[in-house]
Amino acid sequence: MTLGIVVFGAAFLVGLGLGTYTRRPISTAFLVVGSFTALLMLSATGETFGAAAVLAIVFLLGLVAESVRETVALLLGRY
């Protein structure tokens, strides 16, 4: 379980690193983690639609988190 947490954390950090180029670090990090999760689900179960659903849900959560971050930054005057 610890190895899984470390691997998902590393994938998230890689996504944050890639996100610095796209200026949307949180949504990019969630896309990378979602892709990794979808790949794990596809290899474990073989369900293509389930893997696509996992990718879509995780990416949408990332978009919501990015939107909340931007809104809070605007409200606090830091953006």
DSSP file (Angstrom, degrees, kcal/mol; ACC not computed):
  #  RESIDUE AA STRUCTURE BP1 BP2  ACC     N-H-->O    O-->H-N    N-H-->O    O-->H-N    TCO  KAPPA ALPHA  PHI   PSI    X-CA   Y-CA   Z-CA
    1    1 A M     >        0   0    0      0, 0.0     4,-2.0     0, 0.0     5,-0.2   0.000 360.0 360.0 360.0 -38.6    0.0    0.0    0.0
    2    2 A T  H  >  +     0   0    0      1,-0.2     4,-2.3     2,-0.2     5,-0.2   0.896 360.0  53.0 -63.7 -39.4    2.9    2.3    0.8
    3    3 A L  H  > S+     0   0    0      1,-0.2     4,-2.5     2,-0.2    -1,-0.2   0.895 107.5  51.8 -62.7 -39.7    4.4    1.7   -2.7
    4    4 A G  H  > S+     0   0    0      2,-0.2     4,-2.6     1,-0.2     5,-0.2   0.898 109.3  49.2 -63.0 -41.2    1.0    2.6   -4.3
    5    5 A I  H  X S+     0   0    0     -4,-2.0     4,-2.3     2,-0.2    -2,-0.2   0.904 112.1  49.0 -64.7 -41.1    0.9    5.9   -2.4
    6    6 A V  H  X S+     0   0    0     -4,-2.3     4,-2.3     2,-0.2    -2,-0.2   0.909 112.2  48.0 -65.1 -42.3    4.5    6.7   -3.4
    7    7 A V  H  X S+     0   0    0     -4,-2.5     4,-2.4     2,-0.2    -2,-0.2   0.923 113.5  46.4 -66.7 -44.2    3.8    5.8   -7.1
    8    8 A F  H  X S+     0   0    0     -4,-2.6     4,-2.2     1,-0.2    -1,-0.2   0.885 112.7  51.3 -66.0 -36.9    0.6    7.9   -7.2
    9    9 A G  H  X S+     0   0    0     -4,-2.3     4,-2.2    -5,-0.2    -2,-0.2   0.896 110.1  49.0 -64.0 -40.3    2.4   10.8   -5.4
   10   10 A A  H  X S+     0   0    0     -4,-2.3     4,-2.3     2,-0.2    -2,-0.2   0.901 110.5  50.4 -66.0 -40.4    5.2   10.6   -8.0
   11   11 A A  H  X S+     0   0    0     -4,-2.4     4,-2.1     1,-0.2    -2,-0.2   0.895 110.3  50.6 -63.6 -38.9    2.7   10.6  -10.8
   12   12 A F  H  X S+     0   0    0     -4,-2.2     4,-2.2     2,-0.2    -2,-0.2   0.906 110.1  49.4 -65.2 -41.3    1.0   13.7   -9.3
   13   13 A L  H  X S+     0   0    0     -4,-2.2     4,-2.2     2,-0.2    -2,-0.2   0.873 109.3  51.8 -66.8 -36.9    4.3   15.5   -9.0
   14   14 A V  H  X S+     0   0    0     -4,-2.3     4,-2.4     2,-0.2    -1,-0.2   0.912 109.9  50.5 -63.2 -41.5    5.1   14.7  -12.6
   15   15 A G  H  X S+     0   0    0     -4,-2.1     4,-2.1     2,-0.2    -2,-0.2   0.888 108.9  50.6 -63.2 -39.6    1.8   16.1  -13.6
   16   16 A L  H  X S+     0   0    0     -4,-2.2     4,-0.8     2,-0.2    -1,-0.2   0.892 109.7  51.5 -64.4 -38.3    2.5   19.3  -11.5
   17   17 A G  H >< S+     0   0    0     -4,-2.2     3,-0.7     1,-0.2     4,-0.4   0.919 112.4  44.8 -64.0 -43.5    5.8   19.6  -13.3
   18   18 A L  H >X S+     0   0    0     -4,-2.4     3,-1.2     1,-0.2     4,-0.8   0.841 106.7  62.2 -67.0 -32.4    4.1   19.3  -16.7
   19   19 A G  H 3X>S+     0   0    0     -4,-2.1     4,-1.1     1,-0.3     5,-1.0   0.692  86.8  71.4 -69.4 -19.1    1.4   21.7  -15.6
   20   20 A T  H <<5S+     0   0    0     -4,-0.8    -1,-0.3    -3,-0.7    -2,-0.2   0.809 100.0  48.2 -66.9 -26.4    3.9   24.5  -15.1
   21   21 A Y  H <45S+     0   0    0     -3,-1.2    -1,-0.2    -4,-0.4    -2,-0.2   0.802 114.4  44.1 -80.2 -29.8    4.2   24.7  -18.9
   22   22 A T  H  <5S-     0   0    0     -4,-0.8    -2,-0.2     2,-0.0    -1,-0.2   0.520 103.8-128.0 -92.0  -5.6    0.5   24.7  -19.5
   23   23 A R  T  <5S+     0   0    0     -4,-1.1    -3,-0.2     1,-0.1    -4,-0.1   0.632  91.1  88.9  65.2  16.0   -0.3   27.2  -16.7
   24   24 A R     >< +     0   0    0     -5,-1.0     4,-1.9     1,-0.1     5,-0.2  -0.618  48.6 164.5-134.6  73.9   -2.9   24.8  -15.3
   25   25 A P  H  > S+     0   0    0      0, 0.0     4,-2.2     0, 0.0    -6,-0.2   0.866  70.4  49.2 -66.7 -37.5   -0.8   22.7  -12.9
   26   26 A I  H  > S+     0   0    0      2,-0.2     4,-2.3     1,-0.2     5,-0.2   0.940 113.3  44.5 -70.8 -45.4   -3.7   21.1  -10.9
   27   27 A S  H  > S+     0   0    0      1,-0.2     4,-1.8     2,-0.2    -1,-0.2   0.873 114.9  49.9 -67.4 -34.8   -5.8   20.0  -13.8
   28   28 A T  H  X S+     0   0    0     -4,-1.9     4,-2.2     2,-0.2    -1,-0.2   0.903 110.3  50.3 -67.6 -40.2   -2.7   18.7  -15.6
   29   29 A A  H  X S+     0   0    0     -4,-2.2     4,-2.5     1,-0.2    -2,-0.2   0.904 110.7  49.0 -63.9 -40.7   -1.6   16.7  -12.5
   30   30 A F  H  X S+     0   0    0     -4,-2.3     4,-2.7     2,-0.2    -1,-0.2   0.850 108.6  54.2 -67.7 -32.8   -5.1   15.2  -12.2
   31   31 A L  H  X S+     0   0    0     -4,-1.8     4,-2.3     2,-0.2    -2,-0.2   0.916 110.6  46.0 -64.8 -42.4   -5.0   14.3  -15.9
   32   32 A V  H  X S+     0   0    0     -4,-2.2     4,-2.2     2,-0.2    -2,-0.2   0.930 115.6  45.1 -65.9 -45.3   -1.7   12.4  -15.4
   33   33 A V  H  X S+     0   0    0     -4,-2.5     4,-2.6     1,-0.2    -2,-0.2   0.898 113.2  51.5 -65.9 -39.4   -3.0   10.7  -12.3
   34   34 A G  H  X S+     0   0    0     -4,-2.7     4,-2.7     2,-0.2    -2,-0.2   0.892 109.5  49.8 -63.6 -39.5   -6.3    9.9  -14.0
   35   35 A S  H  X S+     0   0    0     -4,-2.3     4,-2.3     2,-0.2    -2,-0.2   0.914 111.9  48.1 -64.5 -42.0   -4.4    8.4  -17.0
   36   36 A F  H  X S+     0   0    0     -4,-2.2     4,-2.2     2,-0.2    -2,-0.2   0.911 113.4  47.4 -63.7 -42.7   -2.3    6.3  -14.6
   37   37 A T  H  X S+     0   0    0     -4,-2.6     4,-2.5     2,-0.2    -2,-0.2   0.899 111.4  50.5 -65.9 -41.4   -5.4    5.1  -12.7
   38   38 A A  H  X S+     0   0    0     -4,-2.7     4,-2.7     2,-0.2    -1,-0.2   0.891 109.6  51.3 -64.5 -38.5   -7.3    4.3  -15.9
   39   39 A L  H  X S+     0   0    0     -4,-2.3     4,-2.3     2,-0.2    -2,-0.2   0.910 110.4  48.9 -64.6 -41.4   -4.3    2.3  -17.1
   40   40 A L  H  X S+     0   0    0     -4,-2.2     4,-1.8     2,-0.2    -2,-0.2   0.915 113.2  47.0 -63.1 -42.1   -4.2    0.3  -13.9
   41   41 A M  H  X>S+     0   0    0     -4,-2.5     4,-2.9     2,-0.2     5,-0.8   0.903 111.6  50.7 -67.3 -40.1   -8.0   -0.3  -14.1
   42   42 A L  H  X5S+     0   0    0     -4,-2.7     4,-1.1     1,-0.2    -1,-0.2   0.898 112.8  45.8 -64.6 -40.0   -7.7   -1.4  -17.7
   43   43 A S  H  <5S+     0   0    0     -4,-2.3    -1,-0.2    -5,-0.2    -2,-0.2   0.820 117.7  44.2 -72.7 -28.8   -4.9   -3.8  -17.0
   44   44 A A  H  <5S+     0   0    0     -4,-1.8    -2,-0.2    -5,-0.2    -3,-0.2   0.892 133.6  12.2 -82.3 -40.4   -6.7   -5.2  -13.9
   45   45 A T  H  <5S-     0   0    0     -4,-2.9    -3,-0.2    -5,-0.2    -2,-0.2   0.721  83.4-134.3-111.8 -27.2  -10.2   -5.6  -15.3
   46   46 A G     << +     0   0    0     -4,-1.1     2,-0.8    -5,-0.8    -4,-0.2   0.567  55.9 141.5  80.7   8.5  -10.0   -5.2  -19.0
   47   47 A E     >  -     0   0    0     -6,-0.4     4,-1.8     1,-0.2    -1,-0.2  -0.762  31.4-172.7 -89.4 110.9  -13.1   -2.9  -19.0
   48   48 A T  H  > S+     0   0    0     -2,-0.8     4,-2.3     2,-0.2    -1,-0.2   0.915  84.4  47.6 -69.8 -44.1  -12.5   -0.1  -21.5
   49   49 A F  H  > S+     0   0    0      1,-0.2     4,-2.2     2,-0.2    -1,-0.2   0.864 110.8  52.3 -68.3 -34.9  -15.5    2.0  -20.7
   50   50 A G  H  > S+     0   0    0      2,-0.2     4,-2.2     1,-0.2    -1,-0.2   0.906 110.2  48.3 -65.2 -41.4  -14.8    1.7  -17.0
   51   51 A A  H  X S+     0   0    0     -4,-1.8     4,-2.3     2,-0.2    -2,-0.2   0.894 111.7  49.9 -65.7 -39.8  -11.2    3.0  -17.5
   52   52 A A  H  X S+     0   0    0     -4,-2.3     4,-2.4     2,-0.2    -2,-0.2   0.881 110.1  51.2 -65.4 -37.3  -12.5    5.8  -19.7
   53   53 A A  H  X S+     0   0    0     -4,-2.2     4,-2.6     2,-0.2    -2,-0.2   0.903 109.1  50.1 -66.6 -40.7  -15.0    6.7  -16.9
   54   54 A V  H  X S+     0   0    0     -4,-2.2     4,-2.4     2,-0.2     5,-0.3   0.925 111.6  48.9 -62.6 -44.1  -12.3    6.8  -14.3
   55   55 A L  H  X S+     0   0    0     -4,-2.3     4,-2.3     1,-0.2    -2,-0.2   0.925 113.2  46.9 -61.1 -45.1  -10.1    9.0  -16.5
   56   56 A A  H  X S+     0   0    0     -4,-2.4     4,-2.5     2,-0.2    -2,-0.2   0.910 113.1  48.2 -65.1 -43.0  -13.0   11.4  -17.1
   57   57 A I  H  X S+     0   0    0     -4,-2.6     4,-2.1     2,-0.2    -2,-0.2   0.927 113.7  45.7 -65.6 -45.0  -14.1   11.6  -13.4
   58   58 A V  H  X S+     0   0    0     -4,-2.4     4,-1.8    -5,-0.2    -1,-0.2   0.906 114.2  49.0 -66.5 -40.6  -10.6   12.2  -12.2
   59   59 A F  H  X S+     0   0    0     -4,-2.3     4,-2.1    -5,-0.3    -2,-0.2   0.902 110.0  51.1 -66.1 -40.2   -9.9   14.8  -14.9
   60   60 A L  H  X S+     0   0    0     -4,-2.5     4,-2.2     1,-0.2    -1,-0.2   0.880 107.5  53.4 -64.6 -36.7  -13.2   16.6  -14.1
   61   61 A L  H  X S+     0   0    0     -4,-2.1     4,-2.4     1,-0.2    -1,-0.2   0.887 108.2  51.4 -61.8 -38.2  -12.3   16.7  -10.4
   62   62 A G  H  X S+     0   0    0     -4,-1.8     4,-2.4     2,-0.2    -2,-0.2   0.894 108.3  50.5 -65.3 -40.2   -9.0   18.3  -11.4
   63   63 A L  H  X S+     0   0    0     -4,-2.1     4,-2.2     2,-0.2    -2,-0.2   0.894 111.4  48.6 -64.5 -39.3  -10.8   21.0  -13.5
   64   64 A V  H  X S+     0   0    0     -4,-2.2     4,-2.5     2,-0.2    -2,-0.2   0.919 111.3  49.5 -66.0 -43.1  -13.1   21.7  -10.5
   65   65 A A  H  X S+     0   0    0     -4,-2.4     4,-2.3     1,-0.2    -2,-0.2   0.896 111.5  49.4 -63.3 -39.7  -10.1   22.0   -8.2
   66   66 A E  H  X S+     0   0    0     -4,-2.4     4,-2.3     2,-0.2    -1,-0.2   0.899 111.1  49.6 -64.9 -40.4   -8.4   24.3  -10.6
   67   67 A S  H  X S+     0   0    0     -4,-2.2     4,-2.4     2,-0.2    -2,-0.2   0.900 111.0  48.9 -65.5 -41.5  -11.5   26.5  -10.9
   68   68 A V  H  X S+     0   0    0     -4,-2.5     4,-2.6     2,-0.2     5,-0.2   0.911 110.6  51.4 -64.4 -42.1  -11.9   26.7   -7.1
   69   69 A R  H  X S+     0   0    0     -4,-2.3     4,-2.2     1,-0.2    -2,-0.2   0.926 112.1  45.9 -60.8 -45.1   -8.2   27.6   -6.8
   70   70 A E  H  X S+     0   0    0     -4,-2.3     4,-2.2     2,-0.2    -1,-0.2   0.893 112.7  50.6 -66.0 -39.4   -8.6   30.4   -9.3
   71   71 A T  H  X S+     0   0    0     -4,-2.4     4,-2.4     2,-0.2    -2,-0.2   0.925 111.6  46.6 -65.1 -44.3  -11.8   31.7   -7.7
   72   72 A V  H  X S+     0   0    0     -4,-2.6     4,-2.2     1,-0.2    -1,-0.2   0.894 111.4  52.7 -64.7 -39.2  -10.3   31.8   -4.3
   73   73 A A  H  X>S+     0   0    0     -4,-2.2     5,-2.4    -5,-0.2     6,-0.6   0.897 110.9  47.0 -63.6 -39.4   -7.2   33.6   -5.7
   74   74 A L  H ><5S+     0   0    0     -4,-2.2     3,-0.5     3,-0.2    -2,-0.2   0.902 111.8  50.2 -68.0 -40.4   -9.4   36.2   -7.3
   75   75 A L  H 3<5S+     0   0    0     -4,-2.4    -2,-0.2     1,-0.2    -1,-0.2   0.857 114.3  44.0 -66.2 -34.5  -11.4   36.7   -4.2
   76   76 A L  H 3<5S-     0   0    0     -4,-2.2    -1,-0.2    -5,-0.2    -2,-0.2   0.516 112.0-120.5 -89.0  -4.8   -8.3   37.2   -2.1
   77   77 A G  T <<5S+     0   0    0     -4,-0.6    -3,-0.2    -3,-0.5    -4,-0.1   0.777  76.8 121.0  75.3  27.6   -6.7   39.4   -4.6
   78   78 A R      <       0   0    0     -5,-2.4    -4,-0.2    -6,-0.2    -5,-0.1   0.314 360.0 360.0-103.0   7.8   -3.6   37.3   -5.2
   79   79 A Y              0   0    0     -6,-0.6    -1,-0.1    -5,-0.1    -5,-0.1   0.450 360.0 360.0-111.9 360.0   -4.0   36.6   -8.9
